[in-house]
Amino acid sequence: MCSSRILTRSWPRRPGTGSRGSRSGSRNRAASRPAVRANRTETKSSRGWSLGILLAALLGAAGLTGCAGYALGPTNHRVSGERSVQVNPFRNTTIEPRLTAEVGNALRKALQQDGTFRLETRDEGDILVTGTLVKLDRSYLSLNPQDVISPRDYRVSLTARIVATERGTGKVLVDREVVGYTTVRVGSDVNSAEIRSIPLIAEVLARRATSVLVDGDW
């Protein structure tokens, strides 16, 4: 008997097909996924940067708009340095003689830093500033925990009467009391603490007196 043979034809496999091709194709696709993810990440990052830049621009514009009504310089509509001021020694009625020089120096420094008036030191100021150091008070705020008799912190307050007059006319521009105060830690040496408090209280008083002088409507 003749055995029937079934003839089959072998077709050449395409690259990337079959078991090996499937595995290599899977590897290629798997390798391409990180690149796609990286591209997506870069796209999100660029979008984030764009949104951040836009937000910063909007905030900057809002800040400029909010500051449109704010102006640097004098707050009383005067031209900076248009008039000069001369600080004369204060009369001191307190028990601390060093306050006279400390207050005078602190007031000159504060006026110079403010810039509303030119500081005059040759007796030619348009405005003469003087006054009286009326009262120096000390009040204890807390006591030493180990010694309920000894103070630990105390408050120093200085009251001064500030007078500003116009040189040409003698007109009184300012005449009012100003109070400055500060807190001092006593420690073990009360005398040293009192000495430290003098320039501090003079500086605070000078800042408040400067505000009175430059913010007046005269």
N, CA, C and O of each residue as an XYZ file, in Angstrom:
872
protein
N       0.850     -1.177      0.000
C       0.000      0.000      0.000
C       0.878      1.217      0.000
O       1.947      1.275      0.608
N       0.356      2.199     -0.729
C       1.121      3.451     -0.769
C       0.690      4.330      0.375
O      -0.497      4.630      0.508
N       1.571      4.727      1.158
C       1.233      5.627      2.297
C       1.105      7.029      1.789
O       1.964      7.541      1.071
N       0.006      7.643      2.179
C      -0.250      9.036      1.752
C       0.558      9.982      2.608
O       0.542      9.917      3.838
N       1.250     10.844      1.940
C       2.044     11.836      2.670
C       1.421     13.212      2.519
O       1.045     13.635      1.426
N       1.329     13.862      3.596
C       0.779     15.227      3.584
C       1.937     16.181      3.485
O       2.806     16.251      4.354
N       1.917     16.910      2.396
C       3.016     17.840      2.178
C       2.714     19.162      2.852
O       1.656     19.757      2.652
N       3.616     19.583      3.613
C       3.477     20.896      4.279
C       4.595     21.780      3.830
O       5.710     21.340      3.552
N       4.261     23.033      3.769
C       5.257     24.004      3.314
C       5.647     24.905      4.482
O       4.818     25.473      5.193
N       6.915     24.992      4.621
C       7.415     25.843      5.711
C       7.544     27.262      5.216
O       8.293     27.563      4.287
N       6.778     28.132      5.876
C       6.861     29.555      5.521
C       7.877     30.232      6.432
O       7.937     29.948      7.628
N       8.651     31.102      5.874
C       9.637     31.796      6.738
C       8.954     32.695      7.758
O       8.010     33.417      7.434
N       9.432     32.645      8.973
C       8.842     33.447     10.048
C       9.303     34.891      9.932
O      10.450     35.203      9.612
N       8.349     35.733     10.209
C       8.698     37.153     10.220
C       9.443     37.506     11.504
O       9.212     36.921     12.562
N      10.320     38.456     11.381
C      11.016     38.877     12.617
C      10.039     39.389     13.649
O       9.147     40.181     13.345
N      10.212     38.939     14.843
C       9.349     39.431     15.927
C       8.150     38.567     16.147
O       7.355     38.856     17.042
N       7.961     37.447     15.325
C       6.825     36.563     15.526
C       7.327     35.283     16.147
O       8.530     35.056     16.267
N       6.423     34.487     16.522
C       6.801     33.259     17.184
C       7.117     33.493     18.630
O       6.964     34.601     19.144
N       7.550     32.466     19.274
C       7.808     32.574     20.705
C       8.947     33.511     20.987
O       8.867     34.360     21.875
N      10.061     33.348     20.190
C      11.184     34.236     20.426
C      10.839     35.664     20.032
O      11.185     36.623     20.722
N      10.139     35.779     18.893
C       9.739     37.133     18.465
C       8.799     37.778     19.444
O       8.871     38.984     19.680
N       7.895     36.969     20.029
C       6.963     37.540     21.003
C       7.704     38.045     22.212
O       7.411     39.114     22.748
N       8.698     37.234     22.643
C       9.445     37.677     23.814
C      10.235     38.940     23.533
O      10.282     39.857     24.352
N      10.874     38.976     22.328
C      11.639     40.196     22.003
C      10.726     41.386     21.828
O      11.066     42.503     22.217
N       9.536     41.143     21.229
C       8.588     42.258     21.083
C       8.108     42.757     22.420
O       7.939     43.960     22.620
N       7.884     41.822     23.351
C       7.454     42.243     24.686
C       8.531     43.064     25.361
O       8.264     44.053     26.044
N       9.799     42.603     25.140
C      10.887     43.366     25.749
C      10.984     44.760     25.157
O      11.241     45.732     25.867
N      10.774     44.852     23.833
C      10.830     46.177     23.196
C       9.741     47.088     23.719
O       9.971     48.265     23.997
N       8.525     46.511     23.849
C       7.433     47.335     24.371
C       7.694     47.722     25.815
O       7.425     48.854     26.219
N       8.226     46.771     26.603
C       8.529     47.092     28.006
C       9.601     48.155     28.102
O       9.565     49.019     28.978
N      10.576     48.079     27.170
C      11.640     49.087     27.194
C      11.130     50.453     26.806
O      11.645     51.475     27.261
N      10.098     50.466     25.950
C       9.576     51.762     25.501
C       8.675     52.409     26.533
O       8.448     53.617     26.479
N       8.148     51.617     27.487
C       7.244     52.191     28.489
C       7.916     53.230     29.373
O       7.319     54.282     29.603
N       9.152     52.993     29.895
C       9.781     54.052     30.709
C       9.958     55.350     29.964
O       9.832     56.430     30.543
N      10.258     55.249     28.652
C      10.409     56.488     27.876
C       9.099     57.238     27.800
O       9.066     58.465     27.896
N       7.992     56.479     27.622
C       6.678     57.135     27.573
C       6.361     57.772     28.905
O       5.864     58.897     28.968
N       6.658     57.029     29.993
C       6.402     57.592     31.315
C       7.260     58.821     31.555
O       6.804     59.814     32.123
N       8.522     58.742     31.109
C       9.402     59.906     31.280
C       8.869     61.106     30.531
O       8.910     62.233     31.025
N       8.359     60.852     29.313
C       7.790     61.967     28.540
C       6.583     62.553     29.245
O       6.400     63.770     29.281
N       5.750     61.666     29.811
C       4.584     62.168     30.545
C       5.016     62.964     31.764
O       4.439     64.006     32.075
N       6.053     62.456     32.464
C       6.549     63.184     33.642
C       7.086     64.547     33.262
O       6.829     65.540     33.943
N       7.851     64.591     32.146
C       8.378     65.881     31.694
C       7.250     66.829     31.322
O       7.316     68.027     31.596
N       6.203     66.275     30.688
C       5.067     67.122     30.311
C       4.390     67.689     31.546
O       4.060     68.874     31.592
N       4.176     66.821     32.574
C       3.568     67.309     33.811
C       4.459     68.336     34.492
O       3.984     69.344     35.015
N       5.785     68.056     34.475
C       6.712     69.002     35.110
C       6.686     70.351     34.420
O       6.676     71.395     35.072
N       6.674     70.320     33.074
C       6.633     71.597     32.347
C       5.328     72.325     32.603
O       5.301     73.551     32.705
N       4.233     71.558     32.707
C       2.962     72.207     33.041
C       3.017     72.827     34.427
O       2.513     73.928     34.648
N       3.651     72.089     35.385
C       3.782     72.641     36.737
C       4.589     73.919     36.755
O       4.239     74.873     37.449
N       5.689     73.942     35.978
C       6.496     75.170     35.909
C       5.694     76.311     35.315
O       5.757     77.444     35.792
N       4.934     75.999     34.262
C       4.129     77.056     33.631
C       3.109     77.623     34.603
O       2.925     78.838     34.684
N       2.436     76.729     35.350
C       1.458     77.203     36.331
C       2.132     77.999     37.435
O       1.590     79.002     37.900
N       3.332     77.549     37.865
C       4.052     78.282     38.908
C       4.442     79.676     38.461
O       4.310     80.636     39.221
N       4.929     79.793     37.211
C       5.309     81.108     36.684
C       4.093     82.009     36.574
O       4.156     83.192     36.907
N       2.971     81.443     36.099
C       1.750     82.234     35.976
C       1.264     82.706     37.333
O       0.851     83.857     37.481
N       1.310     81.816     38.336
C       0.870     82.197     39.676
C       1.760     83.283     40.258
O       1.269     84.220     40.888
N       3.079     83.162     40.048
C       4.000     84.185     40.550
C       3.731     85.533     39.896
O       3.789     86.572     40.553
N       3.433     85.510     38.589
C       3.137     86.765     37.900
C       1.864     87.407     38.436
O       1.795     88.625     38.605
N       0.847     86.568     38.704
C      -0.406     87.111     39.239
C      -0.207     87.685     40.628
O      -0.741     88.748     40.945
N       0.563     86.985     41.466
C       0.823     87.497     42.808
C       1.618     88.787     42.762
O       1.368     89.700     43.548
N       2.578     88.870     41.845
C       3.348     90.104     41.710
C       2.480     91.268     41.290
O       2.627     92.380     41.796
N       1.562     91.005     40.348
C       0.662     92.073     39.918
C      -0.258     92.503     41.046
O      -0.539     93.690     41.210
N      -0.734     91.520     41.835
C      -1.593     91.871     42.971
C      -0.836     92.684     43.997
O      -1.381     93.619     44.583
N       0.448     92.322     44.222
C       1.248     93.081     45.178
C       1.458     94.508     44.741
O       1.392     95.428     45.556
N       1.716     94.705     43.437
C       1.892     96.070     42.943
C       0.605     96.864     43.064
O       0.616     98.052     43.384
N      -0.508     96.184     42.801
C      -1.791     96.880     42.926
C      -2.077     97.244     44.366
O      -2.572     98.334     44.651
N      -1.759     96.310     45.301
C      -2.014     96.587     46.709
C      -1.155     97.697     47.249
O      -1.562     98.403     48.172
N       0.055     97.871     46.683
C       0.961     98.906     47.169
C       0.810    100.215     46.415
O       1.589    101.144     46.625
N      -0.183    100.299     45.539
C      -0.322    101.510     44.740
C      -0.601    102.726     45.599
O      -0.230    103.843     45.238
N      -1.264    102.515     46.758
C      -1.573    103.650     47.623
C      -0.532    103.912     48.683
O      -0.727    104.773     49.540
N       0.584    103.180     48.643
C       1.628    103.336     49.663
C       2.778    104.140     49.090
O       3.230    103.878     47.976
N       3.250    105.113     49.842
C       4.336    105.969     49.374
C       5.407    106.041     50.432
O       5.109    106.192     51.617
N       6.659    105.933     50.012
C       7.773    106.068     50.928
C       8.045    107.535     51.192
O       7.703    108.399     50.384
N       8.673    107.813     52.348
C       9.032    109.194     52.650
C       8.109    109.785     53.680
O       7.415    109.052     54.385
N       8.085    111.112     53.783
C       7.275    111.787     54.789
C       5.799    111.444     54.661
O       5.278    111.292     53.556
N       5.132    111.326     55.806
C       3.711    110.988     55.819
C       2.819    112.211     55.954
O       1.598    112.071     56.021
N       3.396    113.402     55.997
C       2.594    114.615     56.179
C       2.617    115.495     54.943
O       2.427    116.707     55.038
N       2.850    114.892     53.780
C       2.805    115.585     52.487
C       3.880    116.659     52.362
O       3.728    117.579     51.559
N       4.946    116.568     53.124
C       6.055    117.502     52.965
C       7.115    116.900     52.054
O       7.209    115.682     51.903
N       7.895    117.762     51.462
C       9.033    117.312     50.673
C      10.162    116.950     51.632
O      10.483    117.718     52.539
N      10.760    115.784     51.431
C      11.816    115.335     52.331
C      12.982    116.315     52.333
O      13.513    116.668     51.280
N      13.376    116.752     53.535
C      14.493    117.675     53.681
C      14.184    119.113     53.335
O      15.099    119.931     53.237
N      12.911    119.446     53.147
C      12.558    120.814     52.777
C      12.867    121.795     53.907
O      13.312    122.916     53.660
N      12.629    121.370     55.145
C      12.897    122.229     56.296
C      13.914    121.558     57.204
O      14.055    120.335     57.208
N      14.616    122.375     57.968
C      15.643    121.850     58.871
C      15.151    121.926     60.315
O      14.308    122.754     60.660
N      15.696    121.048     61.144
C      15.309    120.991     62.546
C      16.571    121.014     63.402
O      17.595    120.422     63.062
N      16.462    121.710     64.510
C      17.582    121.832     65.448
C      17.120    121.357     66.816
O      16.111    121.837     67.334
N      17.852    120.419     67.405
C      17.498    119.862     68.713
C      18.373    120.521     69.773
O      19.593    120.355     69.781
N      17.739    121.259     70.654
C      18.446    121.913     71.756
C      18.399    121.027     73.000
O      17.545    120.145     73.089
N      19.301    121.245     73.967
C      19.298    120.420     75.186
C      17.975    120.518     75.943
O      17.368    121.585     76.040
N      17.548    119.378     76.472
C      16.312    119.315     77.250
C      16.607    119.685     78.704
O      17.687    119.426     79.236
N      15.621    120.289     79.307
C      15.688    120.547     80.747
C      15.353    119.253     81.471
O      14.373    118.585     81.141
N      16.167    118.901     82.457
C      16.028    117.617     83.131
C      15.602    117.825     84.577
O      16.341    118.402     85.375
N      14.408    117.352     84.907
C      13.917    117.439     86.286
C      13.892    116.075     86.972
O      13.342    115.944     88.066
N      14.488    115.053     86.337
C      14.536    113.723     86.946
C      15.784    113.604     87.824
O      16.594    114.526     87.912
N      15.912    112.457     88.461
C      17.072    112.226     89.326
C      18.239    111.606     88.550
O      19.274    111.292     89.138
N      18.077    111.429     87.242
C      19.122    110.804     86.432
C      19.725    111.839     85.480
O      19.112    112.147     84.458
N      20.906    112.385     85.782
C      21.481    113.456     84.967
C      21.923    112.997     83.580
O      22.008    113.815     82.664
N      22.203    111.712     83.409
C      22.695    111.233     82.112
C      21.616    111.210     81.039
O      21.923    111.063     79.856
N      20.373    111.353     81.434
C      19.287    111.318     80.457
C      19.329    112.495     79.490
O      18.886    112.354     78.350
N      19.836    113.631     79.898
C      19.840    114.821     79.034
C      20.605    114.558     77.744
O      20.083    114.781     76.652
N      21.824    114.091     77.869
C      22.635    113.824     76.679
C      22.096    112.635     75.890
O      22.098    112.656     74.659
N      21.635    111.598     76.589
C      21.144    110.404     75.899
C      19.908    110.710     75.059
O      19.812    110.272     73.913
N      18.973    111.452     75.619
C      17.751    111.787     74.883
C      18.067    112.699     73.702
O      17.539    112.499     72.608
N      18.923    113.699     73.912
C      19.274    114.602     72.818
C      19.929    113.876     71.659
O      19.561    114.093     70.505
N      20.891    113.021     71.950
C      21.569    112.270     70.890
C      20.625    111.297     70.187
O      20.658    111.164     68.963
N      19.788    110.620     70.965
C      18.847    109.669     70.368
C      17.827    110.376     69.483
O      17.448    109.851     68.437
N      17.377    111.565     69.893
C      16.399    112.301     69.096
C      17.022    112.801     67.795
O      16.376    112.750     66.748
N      18.237    113.274     67.839
C      18.919    113.708     66.606
C      19.087    112.534     65.635
O      18.868    112.672     64.431
N      19.472    111.397     66.174
C      19.658    110.214     65.335
C      18.342    109.763     64.706
O      18.302    109.415     63.526
N      17.267    109.770     65.492
C      15.964    109.337     64.978
C      15.459    110.281     63.892
O      14.928    109.828     62.878
N      15.618    111.586     64.093
C      15.195    112.553     63.078
C      16.013    112.411     61.800
O      15.479    112.528     60.697
N      17.289    112.162     61.949
C      18.151    112.002     60.781
C      17.790    110.735     60.004
O      17.782    110.748     58.773
N      17.495    109.660     60.698
C      17.115    108.421     60.033
C      15.756    108.536     59.360
O      15.531    107.930     58.313
N      14.846    109.307     59.951
C      13.524    109.477     59.356
C      13.603    110.221     58.030
O      12.958    109.821     57.061
N      14.374    111.285     57.972
C      14.594    111.992     56.720
C      13.579    113.048     56.357
O      13.729    113.705     55.327
N      12.542    113.238     57.168
C      11.564    114.282     56.845
C      12.196    115.665     56.948
O      11.966    116.520     56.093
N      12.984    115.884     57.983
C      13.672    117.164     58.183
C      15.180    116.973     58.036
O      15.717    115.892     58.280
N      15.834    118.037     57.637
C      17.293    118.064     57.657
C      17.758    118.411     59.070
O      17.255    119.349     59.688
N      18.699    117.660     59.559
C      19.212    117.917     60.898
C      20.229    119.054     60.835
O      21.227    118.972     60.119
N      19.959    120.110     61.592
C      20.824    121.295     61.627
C      21.580    121.321     62.950
O      20.987    121.178     64.019
N      22.874    121.504     62.866
C      23.705    121.520     64.079
C      24.450    122.838     64.262
O      25.336    122.923     65.112
N      24.111    123.879     63.477
C      24.859    125.150     63.559
C      23.956    126.318     63.947
O      24.190    127.453     63.533
N      22.931    126.038     64.735
C      22.023    127.084     65.224
C      21.336    127.835     64.088
O      21.142    129.048     64.162
N      20.974    127.112     63.048
C      20.283    127.739     61.926
C      19.037    126.953     61.519
O      18.549    127.102     60.398
N      18.529    126.129     62.408
C      17.380    125.307     62.056
C      16.104    126.105     61.889
O      15.870    127.076     62.608
N      15.273    125.691     60.932
C      13.967    126.334     60.744
C      13.042    126.048     61.922
O      12.219    126.884     62.295
N      13.188    124.858     62.504
C      12.348    124.445     63.628
C      13.251    124.123     64.813
O      14.218    123.371     64.684
N      12.932    124.692     65.951
C      13.700    124.460     67.173
C      12.937    123.478     68.055
O      11.774    123.705     68.386
N      13.591    122.400     68.429
C      12.973    121.371     69.265
C      13.689    121.342     70.610
O      14.913    121.236     70.678
N      12.921    121.435     71.648
C      13.449    121.326     73.002
C      12.350    120.744     73.879
O      11.337    120.263     73.371
N      12.541    120.786     75.168
C      11.514    120.246     76.048
C      12.048    120.003     77.436
O      13.107    120.499     77.821
N      11.281    119.223     78.178
C      11.620    118.936     79.572
C      11.459    117.449     79.835
O      10.441    116.853     79.484
N      12.467    116.856     80.452
C      12.356    115.480     80.926
C      11.668    115.532     82.278
O      12.266    115.901     83.288
N      10.407    115.155     82.272
C       9.546    115.410     83.427
C       9.703    114.357     84.513
O       9.880    114.695     85.683
N       9.641    113.082     84.138
C       9.539    112.040     85.175
C      10.162    110.742     84.692
O       9.984    110.336     83.544
N      10.894    110.100     85.590
C      11.479    108.783     85.342
C      10.959    107.826     86.403
O      11.193    108.017     87.596
N      10.254    106.803     85.958
C       9.644    105.847     86.890
C      10.211    104.450     86.663
O      10.563    104.075     85.545
N      10.289    103.693     87.750
C      10.664    102.280     87.698
C       9.624    101.481     88.468
O       9.286    101.810     89.605
N       9.127    100.443     87.842
C       8.146     99.580     88.509
C       8.530     98.126     88.270
O       8.867     97.741     87.151
N       8.478     97.331     89.314
C       8.878     95.935     89.214
C       7.777     95.116     88.548
O       6.593     95.267     88.851
N       8.200     94.246     87.635
C       7.252     93.387     86.928
C       7.236     91.968     87.473
O       6.182     91.333     87.516
N       8.393     91.464     87.890
C       8.457     90.096     88.410
C       9.570     90.003     89.444
O      10.491     90.820     89.472
N       9.462     88.992     90.287
C      10.446     88.765     91.343
C      11.281     87.528     91.031
O      10.887     86.668     90.243
N      12.426     87.467     91.662
C      13.311     86.321     91.493
C      12.664     85.078     92.104
O      12.265     85.117     93.268
N      12.547     83.965     91.348
C      11.897     82.767     91.898
C      12.604     82.217     93.137
O      11.953     81.658     94.020
N      13.934     82.371     93.215
C      14.675     81.876     94.373
C      14.661     82.852     95.544
O      14.985     82.495     96.676
N      14.276     84.101     95.242
C      14.263     85.115     96.300
C      13.088     86.046     96.025
O      13.188     86.942     95.187
N      11.991     85.840     96.716
C      10.759     86.575     96.436
C      10.844     88.041     96.842
O       9.901     88.803     96.629
N      11.962     88.432     97.422
C      12.129     89.832     97.814
C      12.842     90.629     96.722
O      12.567     91.815     96.534
N      13.750     89.980     96.009
C      14.551     90.674     94.993
C      13.816     90.695     93.650
O      13.270     89.673     93.233
N      13.797     91.829     92.978
C      13.137     91.909     91.671
C      13.987     91.253     90.584
O      15.216     91.254     90.656
N      13.321     90.700     89.587
C      14.027     90.114     88.448
C      13.895     90.992     87.200
O      14.880     91.219     86.497
N      12.694     91.482     86.926
C      12.443     92.365     85.779
C      11.719     93.607     86.265
O      10.871     93.542     87.155
N      12.059     94.719     85.678
C      11.288     95.917     85.984
C      11.130     96.774     84.735
O      11.890     96.674     83.772
N      10.133     97.599     84.796
C       9.780     98.462     83.671
C      10.199     99.890     83.989
O       9.924    100.414     85.069
N      10.875    100.508     83.016
C      11.321    101.892     83.153
C      10.517    102.743     82.182
O      10.415    102.417     80.999
N       9.951    103.823     82.675
C       9.196    104.746     81.818
C       9.727    106.160     82.008
O      10.047    106.581     83.120
N       9.813    106.880     80.895
C      10.301    108.257     80.905
C       9.272    109.145     80.227
O       8.866    108.893     79.093
N       8.860    110.178     80.930
C       7.899    111.149     80.393
C       8.632    112.440     80.062
O       9.382    112.973     80.880
N       8.404    112.932     78.856
C       9.053    114.171     78.414
C       8.026    115.071     77.747
O       7.091    114.601     77.098
N       8.215    116.356     77.916
C       7.373    117.340     77.236
C       8.160    117.863     76.039
O       9.238    118.436     76.196
N       7.614    117.661     74.847
C       8.280    118.037     73.604
C       7.677    119.337     73.096
O       6.459    119.455     72.959
N       8.535    120.310     72.818
C       8.089    121.610     72.308
C       8.876    121.915     71.035
O      10.106    121.887     71.031
N       8.156    122.205     69.967
C       8.769    122.586     68.694
C       8.233    123.954     68.289
O       7.020    124.157     68.231
N       9.129    124.883     68.012
C       8.735    126.245     67.626
C       9.391    126.609     66.306
O      10.455    126.097     65.957
N       8.742    127.495     65.589
C       9.260    127.993     64.323
C      10.204    129.159     64.593
O       9.839    130.118     65.273
N      11.406    129.072     64.064
C      12.405    130.087     64.373
C      11.974    131.473     63.872
O      12.099    132.453     64.607
N      11.490    131.567     62.684
C      11.184    132.869     62.099
C      10.047    133.602     62.776
O      10.093    134.824     62.917
N       9.012    132.863     63.204
C       7.812    133.497     63.752
C       7.639    133.271     65.245
O       6.876    133.990     65.890
N       8.330    132.289     65.807
C       8.133    131.953     67.212
C       6.866    131.163     67.464
O       6.501    130.930     68.617
N       6.195    130.750     66.411
C       4.957    129.995     66.548
C       5.246    128.608     67.119
O       6.172    127.922     66.686
N       4.431    128.208     68.105
C       4.572    126.879     68.701
C       3.875    125.867     67.796
O       2.663    125.933     67.588
N       4.645    124.945     67.269
C       4.103    123.940     66.354
C       3.666    122.676     67.081
O       2.658    122.066     66.725
N       4.419    122.287     68.093
C       4.109    121.081     68.875
C       4.376    121.385     70.336
O       5.392    121.986     70.683
N       3.450    120.961     71.190
C       3.632    121.081     72.637
C       2.818    119.962     73.292
O       1.625    120.118     73.552
N       3.468    118.857     73.548
C       2.753    117.715     74.121
C       3.717    116.785     74.839
O       4.931    116.832     74.639
N       3.132    115.935     75.686
C       3.927    114.973     76.441
C       4.043    113.658     75.669
O       3.108    113.215     75.001
N       5.205    113.065     75.785
C       5.484    111.782     75.146
C       6.062    110.854     76.209
O       6.892    111.267     77.019
N       5.623    109.609     76.200
C       6.092    108.624     77.176
C       6.765    107.472     76.432
O       6.222    106.920     75.476
N       7.953    107.133     76.898
C       8.649    105.956     76.385
C       8.931    105.000     77.519
O       9.154    105.426     78.652
N       8.923    103.707     77.229
C       9.173    102.730     78.290
C       9.882    101.508     77.716
O       9.812    101.230     76.519
N      10.553    100.797     78.587
C      11.246     99.573     78.211
C      11.305     98.648     79.422
O      11.104     99.082     80.556
N      11.582     97.375     79.172
C      11.700     96.373     80.231
C      13.157     95.947     80.368
O      13.838     95.708     79.371
N      13.622     95.855     81.593
C      15.028     95.548     81.863
C      15.107     94.362     82.817
O      14.373     94.301     83.803
N      16.009     93.413     82.516
C      16.288     92.299     83.417
C      17.356     92.741     84.420
O      18.454     93.143     84.037
N      17.021     92.659     85.700
C      17.897     93.190     86.734
C      19.136     92.331     86.905
O      20.251     92.853     86.871
N      18.973     91.039     87.085
C      20.118     90.183     87.357
C      20.616     90.374     88.782
O      19.836     90.637     89.698
N      21.912     90.238     88.952
C      22.489     90.345     90.294
C      22.980     91.745     90.621
O      23.296     92.040     91.774
N      23.046     92.617     89.604
C      23.577     93.960     89.816
C      22.525     94.986     89.403
O      22.315     95.228     88.215
N      21.878     95.578     90.378
C      20.817     96.545     90.095
C      21.381     97.802     89.453
O      20.773     98.346     88.531
N      22.518     98.269     89.916
C      23.094     99.497     89.368
C      23.448     99.347     87.891
O      23.200    100.254     87.097
N      24.020     98.217     87.524
C      24.354     97.980     86.112
C      23.096     97.915     85.259
O      23.084     98.404     84.129
N      22.038     97.314     85.793
C      20.779     97.244     85.053
C      20.203     98.632     84.816
O      19.678     98.908     83.738
N      20.296     99.503     85.804
C      19.797    100.865     85.640
C      20.612    101.635     84.599
O      20.058    102.411     83.820
N      21.915    101.420     84.591
C      22.757    102.087     83.594
C      22.410    101.598     82.185
O      22.369    102.388     81.242
N      22.160    100.299     82.049
C      21.786     99.754     80.737
C      20.448    100.283     80.262
O      20.229    100.408     79.057
N      19.558    100.594     81.175
C      18.217    101.033     80.784
C      18.197    102.458     80.235
O      17.261    102.815     79.520
N      19.184    103.274     80.542
C      19.154    104.688     80.140
C      19.170    104.856     78.620
O      18.287    105.533     78.094
N      20.126    104.277     77.884
C      20.077    104.441     76.424
C      18.871    103.777     75.785
O      18.384    104.243     74.754
N      18.380    102.697     76.378
C      17.201    102.028     75.823
C      15.969    102.914     75.916
O      15.236    103.078     74.941
N      15.748    103.478     77.085
C      14.570    104.321     77.267
C      14.685    105.605     76.463
O      13.678    106.124     75.980
N      15.905    106.127     76.312
C      16.102    107.327     75.499
C      15.786    107.052     74.032
O      15.208    107.900     73.352
N      16.157    105.884     73.548
C      15.885    105.532     72.152
C      14.391    105.390     71.891
O      13.884    105.866     70.876
N      13.693    104.738     72.809
C      12.244    104.577     72.646
C      11.546    105.933     72.665
O      10.680    106.202     71.833
N      11.921    106.778     73.609
C      11.317    108.110     73.694
C      11.615    108.915     72.436
O      10.741    109.628     71.942
N      12.827    108.815     71.911
C      13.201    109.562     70.705
C      12.370    109.129     69.502
O      11.959    109.974     68.706
N      12.118    107.851     69.355
C      11.294    107.379     68.236
C       9.876    107.915     68.330
O       9.292    108.311     67.322
N       9.325    107.930     69.524
C       7.958    108.437     69.694
C       7.899    109.946     69.485
O       6.946    110.462     68.901
N       8.910    110.642     69.960
C       8.943    112.088     69.746
C       9.091    112.414     68.266
O       8.489    113.373     67.783
N       9.878    111.637     67.548
C      10.034    111.843     66.107
C       8.713    111.635     65.381
O       8.383    112.391     64.466
N       7.961    110.624     65.777
C       6.645    110.403     65.163
C       5.725    111.594     65.385
O       4.984    111.984     64.483
N       5.768    112.172     66.580
C       4.943    113.351     66.868
C       5.354    114.523     65.984
O       4.497    115.258     65.492
N       6.648    114.702     65.781
C       7.134    115.845     65.007
C       6.865    115.693     63.511
O       6.466    116.660     62.861
N       7.073    114.519     62.961
C       6.969    114.365     61.504
C       5.542    114.094     61.038
O       5.230    114.318     59.869
N       4.671    113.617     61.922
C       3.302    113.303     61.519
C       2.317    114.420     61.838
O       1.113    114.255     61.637
N       2.803    115.544     62.328
C       1.901    116.652     62.632
C       1.345    117.299     61.373
O       1.951    117.215     60.305
N       0.205    117.938     61.500
C      -0.446    118.580     60.351
C      -0.120    120.063     60.265
O      -0.825    120.798     59.574
N       0.921    120.526     60.940
C       1.274    121.940     60.900
C       2.152    122.210     59.680
O       2.564    123.348     59.456
